[in-house]
Amino acid sequence: MLKILLSGACGRMGRQVAALAEDEQAVIAAGVDVRSESYGAFPVYPSFSLVKEEADVIVDFSRPEGLGALLAYARVHRMPAVLASTGYNDSDLNLIREAAGEIPIFRSANMSLGVYVLKSLARQAARLLPGFDIEIIEKHHNQKIDAPSGTALMLYDAVSLPDSQPVFGRSGRTQKREKNEIGVHAIRGGTVPGEHEVGFYGPAEVVTLSHSAQDRSIFARGALRAARFLQGQAPGEYDMDALAKSMMK
C-alpha cells in the first residue's frame, strides 16, 4: 500500500483524500494541519516537525503559506510531493523549482482528468479559431478564497498568445473590447464544487467548451493517482500532461 503524508488533512479536500485512499490502494500514514483535529485511524499533527511516521509521498491540499515547511520536510526526507494547492506567487514557484532539483514534485491547479482534457481542447481550439474573442468563466462555492481560480489561470495560459492581455472583469471599463483581450471572470455562490467554461466568440458563431465537477471526489482521486505516479520518478516537475501520458501507455 502507498503510504501518504496528508498535508491540509482537516480541510474539505484533505478529508476527501482520506476517505478515498483505500479505494486507490493507499493508506494515510499521518496528517498535518494547523487545526490538528484527529478524525481517522491516523494522527494529525500541527506541523511537519512533529511527524514521526514513515511515508512514501506527501499529498498537499493546504494553503500556500505552508509551502516552505512542506518543501523543507520533503527535501530532508527525500520524499516526493503532490502539490494540489492554488494561489502560489512567484516566490513560491521559485521554491518549488529549487526543490524539484532534489525530489519529484507533481503540481497542478486542478487534479481532474476532465479538466486536463478541457485545457487540451481549449488550446487546440485557440489555434484553429484565430481572431475569435476568448472569454473564460469559472464558478465556485462561496467559501473559496482565491479568485480567479487557479484552473481559470491555467486555461488562460493554454489559450493565450504572447501579446494576449488578461482582463479580470470589466467593471469601470468604458472602451471597446481590444482584440488581444481574454476575459477571465469569477462567480462565487452556494456549494458549487467547480465549473469552468472557455468561450470562443467569432462572427456569427460561438464555440463553448466546459467542464463541471459533480463532486470534489474527482480532485481527491486525481491527487491519489498523481501520488502513485510519482513513485520511482526522477527529481523534477511533473503535471497532468505527464500523468495522462503515463495512463495512455
Backbone as JSON, one array per atom type, in Angstrom:
{
  "sequence": "MLKILLSGACGRMGRQVAALAEDEQAVIAAGVDVRSESYGAFPVYPSFSLVKEEADVIVDFSRPEGLGALLAYARVHRMPAVLASTGYNDSDLNLIREAAGEIPIFRSANMSLGVYVLKSLARQAARLLPGFDIEIIEKHHNQKIDAPSGTALMLYDAVSLPDSQPVFGRSGRTQKREKNEIGVHAIRGGTVPGEHEVGFYGPAEVVTLSHSAQDRSIFARGALRAARFLQGQAPGEYDMDALAKSMMK",
  "N": [[0.84, -1.2, 0.0], [0.46, 2.23, -0.77], [1.93, 4.71, 1.17], [0.83, 7.65, 2.58], [1.57, 10.99, 3.46], [-0.46, 13.37, 4.58], [-1.07, 16.61, 3.85], [-2.79, 19.45, 5.0], [-4.85, 18.08, 6.1], [-7.26, 18.34, 7.51], [-8.99, 19.87, 6.07], [-11.61, 20.38, 3.54], [-10.83, 19.03, 1.14], [-8.69, 17.5, 2.05], [-9.97, 15.69, 3.77], [-11.5, 14.36, 1.89], [-9.51, 13.04, 0.41], [-8.52, 11.33, 2.4], [-10.8, 9.75, 2.81], [-11.02, 8.38, 0.42], [-8.67, 7.05, 0.02], [-8.18, 4.26, 0.48], [-9.61, 3.09, -1.61], [-7.95, 3.63, -3.71], [-5.77, 2.04, -3.3], [-4.13, 2.95, -1.2], [-2.87, 4.31, 1.89], [-3.35, 6.51, 4.64], [-0.7, 7.64, 6.35], [-0.12, 9.64, 8.18], [-1.31, 12.9, 9.14], [-1.03, 16.45, 8.48], [-1.94, 19.5, 9.8], [-2.88, 22.77, 10.72], [-5.02, 22.85, 12.41], [-5.1, 20.36, 13.54], [-7.01, 18.25, 14.05], [-7.97, 15.13, 14.91], [-9.51, 12.58, 13.04], [-9.6, 10.16, 11.86], [-8.04, 6.91, 11.41], [-5.46, 7.69, 11.86], [-2.77, 9.8, 13.0], [-2.93, 13.39, 13.38], [-0.92, 16.1, 12.98], [0.13, 19.38, 14.12], [2.28, 20.5, 12.8], [4.96, 19.84, 10.44], [7.31, 19.2, 11.7], [6.72, 17.58, 13.83], [6.0, 15.13, 12.92], [6.25, 11.63, 13.03], [5.82, 9.27, 11.73], [6.55, 7.05, 8.97], [6.45, 7.66, 5.45], [5.55, 7.44, 1.93], [5.02, 9.45, 0.12], [4.09, 12.91, -0.07], [0.92, 14.41, -0.02], [-0.62, 17.34, -0.79], [-3.11, 19.54, 0.17], [-3.34, 22.09, 1.23], [-2.64, 25.42, 2.23], [-0.9, 28.06, 0.48], [0.79, 29.35, 2.29], [2.01, 27.46, 3.89], [3.91, 26.26, 2.34], [6.76, 26.48, 2.41], [7.62, 25.09, 4.76], [6.66, 22.56, 4.16], [8.11, 21.83, 1.81], [10.7, 21.91, 2.83], [10.66, 19.78, 4.66], [10.11, 17.69, 2.87], [12.42, 17.69, 1.29], [14.47, 17.09, 3.1], [13.73, 14.51, 3.82], [13.77, 13.29, 1.4], [11.38, 12.94, -0.07], [8.82, 12.49, -2.41], [6.39, 14.9, -3.64], [3.0, 15.86, -3.98], [1.5, 18.64, -5.1], [-1.38, 20.19, -4.66], [-2.52, 22.56, -4.11], [-3.59, 26.0, -4.67], [-2.92, 29.4, -5.76], [-0.25, 30.16, -5.56], [2.56, 32.38, -5.39], [5.15, 34.21, -7.2], [7.49, 33.85, -5.71], [6.9, 31.5, -4.31], [6.74, 29.7, -6.46], [9.37, 29.71, -7.3], [10.58, 28.47, -5.12], [9.48, 25.93, -5.41], [10.57, 25.12, -7.87], [13.27, 25.03, -7.19], [13.27, 23.0, -5.21], [12.48, 20.89, -6.79], [14.77, 20.15, -8.03], [15.86, 18.28, -6.42], [13.91, 16.47, -5.57], [11.07, 14.59, -6.83], [8.3, 16.47, -7.95], [4.9, 16.93, -8.21], [2.69, 19.11, -9.66], [-0.37, 20.75, -10.02], [-2.98, 22.96, -10.87], [-5.45, 21.91, -10.94], [-6.72, 18.75, -10.31], [-8.27, 17.1, -11.83], [-8.91, 14.77, -14.4], [-10.68, 15.31, -16.42], [-10.64, 18.12, -16.56], [-8.07, 18.45, -17.47], [-8.4, 17.46, -20.07], [-10.19, 19.4, -21.0], [-8.5, 21.65, -20.98], [-6.64, 20.86, -22.93], [-8.28, 20.68, -25.22], [-9.15, 23.32, -25.37], [-6.79, 24.67, -25.89], [-6.22, 23.66, -28.45], [-8.48, 24.59, -29.84], [-8.06, 27.35, -29.71], [-5.94, 27.63, -31.46], [-7.13, 26.82, -33.84], [-9.11, 28.64, -34.27], [-8.36, 31.39, -35.05], [-8.43, 34.86, -34.32], [-10.9, 34.82, -33.07], [-12.76, 36.05, -30.28], [-11.93, 35.42, -26.91], [-13.25, 34.21, -23.91], [-13.2, 33.43, -20.47], [-14.91, 31.74, -17.96], [-15.4, 31.07, -14.57], [-16.85, 29.16, -11.9], [-17.41, 28.83, -8.45], [-17.88, 27.56, -5.09], [-19.11, 29.49, -2.26], [-17.16, 29.67, -0.31], [-14.64, 29.67, -1.3], [-11.41, 31.04, -1.52], [-9.42, 32.25, -3.23], [-9.48, 34.18, -6.25], [-9.32, 34.98, -9.66], [-9.87, 31.42, -10.12], [-7.25, 28.97, -9.77], [-7.41, 27.12, -11.81], [-8.76, 28.54, -13.82], [-6.79, 30.4, -14.47], [-4.89, 28.64, -15.43], [-6.19, 27.73, -17.71], [-6.26, 30.11, -19.1], [-3.52, 30.43, -19.66], [-3.29, 28.33, -21.45], [-4.68, 29.14, -23.74], [-3.74, 31.61, -24.46], [-1.81, 34.07, -26.31], [1.5, 35.46, -27.07], [1.03, 38.25, -27.05], [-1.32, 38.51, -25.68], [-3.73, 39.85, -23.35], [-4.83, 39.57, -20.09], [-8.08, 40.25, -18.8], [-9.63, 40.96, -15.95], [-12.71, 40.74, -15.21], [-14.93, 43.49, -16.03], [-15.62, 45.84, -14.84], [-15.98, 49.3, -14.61], [-14.7, 49.81, -16.99], [-14.67, 51.7, -19.92], [-14.54, 51.38, -22.7], [-14.18, 49.89, -25.96], [-13.88, 46.36, -26.49], [-10.62, 45.12, -26.7], [-8.78, 43.45, -29.29], [-6.82, 41.68, -28.41], [-7.54, 40.99, -25.89], [-8.35, 38.73, -23.24], [-10.98, 37.72, -21.49], [-11.44, 37.03, -18.03], [-13.43, 35.65, -15.68], [-14.97, 35.47, -12.48], [-17.26, 33.66, -10.5], [-18.96, 33.36, -7.46], [-20.7, 31.32, -5.25], [-23.08, 29.54, -3.25], [-22.69, 26.02, -3.11], [-21.1, 25.14, -5.17], [-18.89, 22.85, -6.59], [-17.06, 23.27, -8.67], [-16.9, 24.85, -11.78], [-15.99, 25.37, -15.13], [-15.62, 27.34, -18.02], [-14.76, 27.9, -21.37], [-15.11, 30.19, -23.81], [-15.37, 30.81, -27.28], [-15.72, 33.4, -29.38], [-16.86, 34.32, -32.39], [-17.43, 35.82, -35.69], [-20.77, 35.64, -36.08], [-20.89, 33.1, -34.95], [-20.41, 30.83, -32.2], [-18.28, 28.99, -30.13], [-18.26, 26.81, -27.45], [-16.56, 25.45, -24.72], [-16.66, 23.34, -21.93], [-16.44, 22.33, -18.45], [-17.77, 20.55, -15.75], [-17.62, 19.96, -12.38], [-18.98, 17.4, -10.57], [-18.65, 16.49, -8.05], [-16.37, 16.81, -5.3], [-14.76, 14.63, -5.08], [-13.47, 13.89, -7.43], [-11.18, 15.43, -7.61], [-9.73, 14.58, -5.42], [-9.28, 11.87, -6.07], [-7.73, 12.22, -8.35], [-5.43, 13.39, -7.23], [-4.51, 11.29, -5.64], [-3.89, 9.42, -7.59], [-1.88, 10.8, -8.88], [0.01, 10.77, -6.84], [0.69, 8.07, -6.76], [1.78, 7.86, -9.31], [4.14, 9.33, -9.0], [5.9, 7.65, -7.72], [9.06, 6.27, -7.96], [9.85, 8.1, -9.86], [12.23, 10.38, -11.32], [13.94, 13.22, -9.82], [12.32, 16.36, -10.39], [9.88, 18.46, -12.11], [6.48, 17.66, -12.47], [3.3, 17.23, -14.14], [-0.24, 17.28, -15.03], [-0.13, 16.61, -17.7], [2.01, 14.79, -17.86], [1.01, 12.73, -16.23], [-1.32, 11.96, -17.65], [-0.18, 11.02, -20.03], [1.2, 8.81, -19.06], [-0.92, 7.16, -18.39], [-1.89, 6.46, -20.83], [-0.19, 4.64, -21.87]],
  "CA": [[0.0, 0.0, 0.0], [1.16, 3.51, -0.82], [1.76, 5.43, 2.42], [0.72, 9.07, 2.28], [1.56, 12.04, 4.48], [-1.51, 14.24, 4.04], [-0.98, 18.0, 4.29], [-4.13, 20.02, 4.89], [-5.67, 16.89, 6.36], [-8.56, 18.64, 8.12], [-9.82, 20.63, 5.15], [-12.57, 19.61, 2.73], [-10.15, 18.12, 0.22], [-7.92, 16.54, 2.83], [-10.89, 14.65, 4.24], [-11.85, 13.56, 0.72], [-8.38, 12.16, 0.13], [-8.51, 10.29, 3.43], [-11.94, 8.86, 2.62], [-10.88, 7.61, -0.82], [-7.33, 6.47, -0.08], [-8.22, 2.79, 0.38], [-10.08, 2.75, -2.96], [-6.82, 3.81, -4.63], [-4.68, 1.21, -2.78], [-3.24, 3.81, -0.43], [-3.23, 4.48, 3.29], [-2.83, 7.76, 5.21], [0.19, 7.34, 7.47], [-0.28, 10.74, 9.14], [-1.76, 14.15, 8.55], [-0.51, 17.7, 9.02], [-2.9, 20.59, 9.65], [-2.78, 23.66, 11.87], [-6.12, 22.56, 13.34], [-4.73, 19.07, 14.14], [-8.19, 17.51, 14.52], [-7.93, 13.73, 14.5], [-10.83, 12.11, 12.65], [-9.47, 8.84, 11.24], [-7.15, 5.97, 12.07], [-4.1, 8.2, 11.71], [-2.58, 11.03, 13.78], [-2.83, 14.65, 12.66], [-0.01, 16.98, 13.72], [0.02, 20.79, 13.72], [3.42, 20.91, 11.98], [5.75, 18.73, 9.9], [8.4, 18.88, 12.62], [6.26, 16.62, 14.82], [5.65, 13.86, 12.27], [7.15, 10.52, 13.35], [5.51, 8.14, 10.87], [7.18, 7.0, 7.65], [5.51, 7.74, 4.33], [6.17, 7.37, 0.61], [4.77, 10.67, -0.65], [3.24, 13.94, 0.53], [-0.17, 14.97, -0.81], [-0.89, 18.64, -0.15], [-4.29, 20.34, -0.16], [-3.39, 23.11, 2.27], [-2.56, 26.8, 1.76], [0.47, 28.4, 0.06], [1.61, 29.81, 3.41], [2.75, 26.34, 4.47], [4.75, 25.61, 1.33], [8.17, 26.43, 2.82], [7.83, 24.0, 5.72], [6.4, 21.31, 3.45], [9.23, 21.5, 0.92], [11.87, 21.65, 3.66], [10.49, 18.41, 5.15], [10.22, 16.77, 1.74], [13.81, 17.63, 0.83], [15.24, 16.38, 4.12], [13.35, 13.09, 3.82], [13.8, 12.82, 0.02], [10.03, 12.45, -0.27], [8.05, 13.15, -3.48], [5.26, 15.7, -3.16], [1.93, 16.26, -4.89], [1.03, 19.96, -4.67], [-2.69, 20.42, -5.26], [-2.99, 23.87, -3.67], [-3.52, 27.06, -5.67], [-2.6, 30.71, -5.19], [1.19, 30.36, -5.38], [3.14, 33.57, -6.0], [6.42, 33.94, -7.89], [8.45, 33.34, -4.74], [6.53, 30.1, -4.08], [7.11, 28.93, -7.65], [10.84, 29.57, -7.27], [10.86, 27.43, -4.12], [9.11, 24.64, -5.99], [11.58, 24.77, -8.89], [14.51, 24.68, -6.48], [13.08, 21.69, -4.57], [12.36, 19.87, -7.84], [16.1, 19.71, -8.39], [16.24, 17.22, -5.5], [12.83, 15.5, -5.39], [9.99, 14.73, -7.82], [7.16, 17.26, -7.5], [3.75, 16.99, -9.12], [1.89, 20.3, -9.35], [-1.43, 21.1, -10.95], [-4.04, 23.77, -10.27], [-6.66, 21.09, -10.94], [-6.32, 17.35, -10.38], [-9.26, 16.36, -12.6], [-8.53, 14.38, -15.75], [-11.58, 16.01, -17.32], [-10.14, 19.48, -16.75], [-6.9, 18.32, -18.35], [-8.92, 17.34, -21.43], [-10.7, 20.73, -21.34], [-7.36, 22.51, -21.3], [-6.08, 20.42, -24.2], [-9.2, 21.07, -26.28], [-9.16, 24.78, -25.47], [-5.54, 25.06, -26.58], [-6.39, 23.34, -29.87], [-9.49, 25.5, -30.4], [-7.46, 28.67, -29.87], [-5.13, 27.59, -32.68], [-7.98, 26.61, -35.01], [-10.06, 29.75, -34.39], [-7.64, 32.66, -34.92], [-9.27, 36.04, -34.43], [-12.08, 34.73, -32.22], [-12.63, 36.57, -28.93], [-11.94, 34.33, -25.92], [-13.69, 34.56, -22.56], [-13.15, 32.31, -19.52], [-15.8, 31.94, -16.8], [-15.31, 29.99, -13.58], [-17.81, 29.23, -10.81], [-17.06, 28.02, -7.29], [-18.64, 27.76, -3.85], [-18.9, 30.79, -1.61], [-16.07, 29.63, 0.67], [-13.34, 29.69, -1.99], [-10.72, 32.28, -1.16], [-8.73, 32.9, -4.35], [-10.25, 34.46, -7.46], [-9.93, 33.82, -10.29], [-9.34, 30.14, -9.68], [-6.01, 28.52, -10.4], [-7.76, 26.44, -13.05], [-9.04, 29.57, -14.82], [-5.5, 30.94, -14.91], [-4.27, 27.58, -16.22], [-6.86, 27.76, -19.01], [-5.77, 31.32, -19.78], [-2.19, 30.11, -20.2], [-3.43, 27.39, -22.56], [-5.25, 29.76, -24.95], [-3.18, 32.94, -24.7], [-0.69, 34.31, -27.21], [2.46, 36.35, -26.42], [0.53, 39.62, -26.86], [-2.63, 38.49, -25.01], [-3.85, 40.59, -22.1], [-5.99, 39.14, -19.29], [-8.95, 41.28, -18.25], [-10.35, 40.3, -14.86], [-13.94, 41.51, -15.07], [-14.88, 44.72, -16.84], [-16.18, 46.95, -14.09], [-15.28, 50.57, -14.76], [-14.11, 49.97, -18.33], [-15.55, 52.47, -20.81], [-13.95, 51.3, -24.02], [-14.48, 48.66, -26.67], [-13.0, 45.22, -26.24], [-9.45, 45.02, -27.57], [-8.7, 42.13, -29.92], [-5.92, 40.78, -27.69], [-8.06, 40.73, -24.55], [-9.0, 37.47, -22.86], [-11.69, 37.97, -20.25], [-11.43, 35.97, -17.01], [-14.5, 36.08, -14.78], [-15.19, 34.58, -11.35], [-18.56, 33.66, -9.84], [-18.9, 32.67, -6.18], [-22.01, 31.15, -4.64], [-23.58, 28.23, -2.86], [-21.78, 24.9, -2.84], [-20.59, 24.67, -6.46], [-17.53, 22.33, -6.48], [-16.19, 23.89, -9.67], [-17.32, 24.83, -13.17], [-15.13, 26.2, -15.97], [-16.08, 27.46, -19.41], [-13.95, 28.7, -22.29], [-15.93, 30.52, -24.96], [-14.7, 31.39, -28.45], [-16.78, 34.19, -29.99], [-16.47, 34.79, -33.71], [-18.51, 36.42, -36.49], [-21.99, 34.85, -36.27], [-20.83, 31.75, -34.38], [-19.79, 30.71, -30.87], [-17.88, 27.65, -29.71], [-18.11, 26.81, -25.99], [-16.04, 24.23, -24.1], [-16.91, 23.48, -20.49], [-16.29, 21.19, -17.55], [-18.49, 20.73, -14.5], [-17.31, 18.97, -11.35], [-20.18, 16.99, -9.85], [-18.28, 16.18, -6.67], [-14.95, 17.06, -5.03], [-14.0, 13.38, -5.08], [-12.65, 13.77, -8.63], [-9.9, 16.05, -7.34], [-9.02, 13.7, -4.48], [-8.81, 10.69, -6.81], [-6.64, 12.66, -9.2], [-4.24, 13.59, -6.41], [-4.02, 9.96, -5.24], [-3.25, 8.81, -8.77], [-0.62, 11.52, -9.08], [0.93, 10.28, -5.83], [1.21, 6.77, -7.22], [2.6, 8.12, -10.49], [5.44, 9.87, -8.61], [6.78, 6.59, -7.23], [10.11, 5.87, -8.88], [10.21, 9.16, -10.81], [13.44, 11.15, -11.03], [13.65, 14.6, -9.4], [11.85, 17.22, -11.47], [8.49, 18.92, -12.01], [5.53, 16.87, -13.25], [1.96, 17.79, -14.14], [-1.28, 16.39, -15.57], [0.32, 16.1, -19.01], [2.82, 13.6, -17.63], [0.14, 11.68, -15.72], [-2.17, 11.49, -18.74], [0.64, 10.22, -20.95], [1.51, 7.52, -18.42], [-2.14, 6.37, -18.39], [-2.17, 6.02, -22.19], [0.8, 3.63, -22.29]],
  "C": [[0.88, 1.26, 0.0], [0.87, 4.27, 0.46], [1.86, 6.93, 2.17], [0.79, 9.92, 3.54], [0.66, 13.14, 3.93], [-1.43, 15.63, 4.66], [-2.3, 18.71, 4.0], [-5.18, 18.96, 5.19], [-7.08, 17.21, 6.85], [-9.46, 19.49, 7.23], [-10.75, 19.75, 4.35], [-11.86, 18.57, 1.86], [-9.3, 17.1, 0.96], [-8.78, 15.38, 3.31], [-11.35, 13.75, 3.07], [-10.74, 12.57, 0.37], [-8.34, 11.0, 1.13], [-9.63, 9.27, 3.21], [-11.76, 7.92, 1.42], [-9.56, 6.87, -0.95], [-7.36, 4.96, -0.29], [-8.67, 2.35, -1.01], [-8.95, 2.79, -3.98], [-5.57, 3.07, -4.14], [-3.63, 2.06, -2.06], [-3.74, 3.87, 1.01], [-2.63, 5.8, 3.78], [-2.0, 7.4, 6.43], [0.05, 8.38, 8.58], [-0.76, 11.96, 8.39], [-1.07, 15.33, 9.2], [-1.54, 18.78, 8.74], [-2.81, 21.46, 10.89], [-3.9, 23.41, 12.88], [-5.89, 21.26, 14.09], [-5.91, 18.33, 14.78], [-8.12, 16.07, 14.02], [-9.34, 13.25, 14.19], [-10.78, 10.73, 12.0], [-8.52, 7.98, 12.04], [-5.69, 6.39, 11.91], [-3.97, 9.49, 12.52], [-2.52, 12.25, 12.87], [-2.02, 15.61, 13.52], [-0.16, 18.43, 13.24], [1.19, 21.28, 12.87], [4.2, 19.67, 11.52], [6.84, 18.29, 10.87], [8.02, 17.81, 13.64], [5.96, 15.24, 14.23], [6.7, 12.79, 12.57], [6.97, 9.35, 12.38], [6.28, 8.22, 9.54], [6.11, 7.04, 6.57], [6.28, 7.71, 3.02], [6.07, 8.68, -0.15], [3.9, 11.62, 0.16], [2.16, 14.32, -0.47], [-0.65, 16.22, -0.09], [-2.13, 19.31, -0.71], [-4.44, 21.44, 0.89], [-3.4, 24.5, 1.65], [-1.12, 27.12, 1.37], [1.37, 28.83, 1.21], [2.45, 28.69, 4.02], [3.73, 25.69, 3.53], [6.2, 25.45, 1.78], [8.46, 25.26, 3.74], [7.63, 22.64, 5.05], [7.59, 20.9, 2.6], [10.5, 21.21, 1.71], [11.82, 20.22, 4.18], [10.71, 17.41, 4.02], [11.67, 16.61, 1.29], [14.68, 16.87, 1.82], [14.98, 14.89, 4.04], [13.34, 12.49, 2.41], [12.45, 12.21, -0.38], [9.34, 13.2, -1.41], [6.86, 13.89, -2.9], [4.29, 16.0, -4.29], [1.35, 17.56, -4.35], [-0.27, 20.27, -5.39], [-3.29, 21.74, -4.79], [-2.9, 24.87, -4.82], [-3.15, 28.36, -4.96], [-1.13, 30.95, -4.94], [1.63, 31.66, -6.05], [4.48, 33.22, -6.63], [7.47, 33.37, -6.95], [8.18, 31.86, -4.44], [6.98, 29.23, -5.25], [8.62, 28.72, -7.73], [11.25, 28.5, -6.26], [10.57, 26.05, -4.67], [10.15, 24.2, -7.02], [12.88, 24.34, -8.23], [14.4, 23.29, -5.86], [13.03, 20.58, -5.61], [13.72, 19.43, -8.37], [16.56, 18.54, -7.54], [15.19, 16.11, -5.38], [11.81, 15.65, -6.53], [8.8, 15.48, -7.22], [6.1, 17.29, -8.59], [2.92, 18.2, -8.71], [0.86, 20.55, -10.44], [-2.47, 21.92, -10.21], [-5.35, 23.0, -10.2], [-6.27, 19.64, -11.18], [-7.31, 16.48, -11.17], [-8.75, 16.03, -13.99], [-9.42, 15.09, -16.78], [-11.14, 17.44, -17.59], [-8.89, 19.47, -17.62], [-7.35, 18.23, -19.8], [-9.48, 18.69, -21.89], [-9.57, 21.66, -21.75], [-6.76, 22.15, -22.66], [-6.96, 20.84, -25.37], [-9.23, 22.57, -26.48], [-7.92, 25.29, -26.19], [-5.67, 24.81, -28.09], [-7.38, 24.29, -30.53], [-8.91, 26.89, -30.62], [-6.6, 28.74, -31.12], [-6.0, 27.54, -33.94], [-8.95, 27.77, -35.26], [-9.35, 31.1, -34.22], [-8.6, 33.85, -35.13], [-10.54, 35.99, -33.61], [-11.78, 35.36, -30.86], [-12.76, 35.41, -27.94], [-12.33, 34.87, -24.55], [-13.7, 33.3, -21.69], [-14.03, 32.65, -18.33], [-15.62, 30.76, -15.85], [-16.28, 30.25, -12.45], [-17.36, 28.31, -9.68], [-17.95, 28.39, -6.1], [-18.26, 29.07, -3.16], [-17.83, 30.8, -0.53], [-14.69, 29.68, 0.02], [-12.69, 31.05, -1.81], [-10.13, 32.98, -2.37], [-9.66, 33.08, -5.54], [-9.39, 35.32, -8.38], [-9.26, 32.52, -9.82], [-8.03, 29.82, -10.39], [-6.27, 27.82, -11.72], [-8.06, 27.45, -14.16], [-7.75, 30.17, -15.35], [-4.75, 29.92, -15.76], [-4.88, 27.55, -17.62], [-6.44, 29.0, -19.8], [-4.41, 31.06, -20.41], [-2.3, 29.22, -21.44], [-3.88, 28.08, -23.84], [-4.6, 31.09, -25.32], [-2.03, 32.91, -25.71], [0.29, 35.26, -26.52], [1.94, 37.76, -26.17], [-0.84, 39.66, -26.18], [-2.58, 39.26, -23.7], [-5.05, 40.08, -21.32], [-6.76, 40.34, -18.77], [-9.84, 40.61, -17.22], [-11.61, 41.11, -14.53], [-13.81, 42.82, -15.85], [-15.52, 45.9, -16.13], [-15.33, 48.21, -14.29], [-14.66, 50.8, -16.13], [-15.12, 50.68, -19.25], [-14.95, 52.53, -22.21], [-14.33, 49.97, -24.66], [-13.46, 47.58, -26.31], [-11.85, 45.23, -27.23], [-9.34, 43.6, -28.11], [-7.82, 41.16, -29.13], [-6.37, 40.5, -26.26], [-8.55, 39.28, -24.41], [-9.66, 37.73, -21.51], [-11.65, 36.78, -19.32], [-12.37, 36.42, -15.9], [-14.77, 35.03, -13.71], [-16.58, 34.78, -10.76], [-18.43, 32.84, -8.56], [-20.3, 32.55, -5.59], [-22.33, 29.72, -4.29], [-22.5, 27.21, -2.6], [-21.17, 24.33, -4.12], [-19.16, 24.14, -6.31], [-16.56, 22.96, -7.47], [-16.74, 23.73, -11.07], [-16.43, 25.8, -13.95], [-15.61, 26.17, -17.41], [-15.1, 28.34, -20.17], [-14.78, 28.92, -23.53], [-15.12, 31.2, -26.05], [-15.79, 32.07, -29.29], [-16.28, 34.79, -31.3], [-17.63, 35.43, -34.44], [-19.64, 35.41, -36.71], [-21.89, 33.41, -35.78], [-20.05, 31.76, -33.06], [-19.47, 29.24, -30.62], [-17.62, 27.71, -28.2], [-17.62, 25.44, -25.52], [-16.21, 24.38, -22.59], [-16.66, 22.18, -19.74], [-17.02, 21.52, -16.25], [-18.14, 19.61, -13.54], [-18.58, 18.66, -10.57], [-19.9, 16.77, -8.36], [-16.79, 16.4, -6.49], [-14.11, 15.79, -5.08], [-13.1, 13.26, -6.31], [-11.26, 14.37, -8.41], [-9.05, 15.2, -6.39], [-8.47, 12.47, -5.2], [-7.65, 11.06, -7.72], [-5.35, 12.83, -8.43], [-3.65, 12.25, -5.97], [-3.34, 9.26, -6.41], [-1.93, 9.49, -9.09], [0.43, 11.05, -8.08], [1.53, 8.94, -6.23], [2.13, 6.94, -8.42], [4.01, 8.58, -10.1], [6.41, 8.8, -8.11], [7.79, 6.2, -8.31], [10.5, 6.93, -9.9], [11.49, 9.87, -10.36], [13.05, 12.53, -10.52], [13.24, 15.45, -10.61], [10.41, 17.63, -11.21], [7.61, 18.12, -12.97], [4.15, 17.5, -13.14], [0.97, 16.8, -14.77], [-0.92, 15.87, -16.96], [1.09, 14.79, -18.83], [1.95, 12.44, -17.12], [-0.74, 11.09, -16.82], [-1.4, 10.62, -19.71], [0.95, 8.85, -20.36], [0.29, 6.6, -18.44], [-2.46, 5.84, -19.78], [-1.2, 4.96, -22.68], [0.19, 2.24, -22.21]]
}
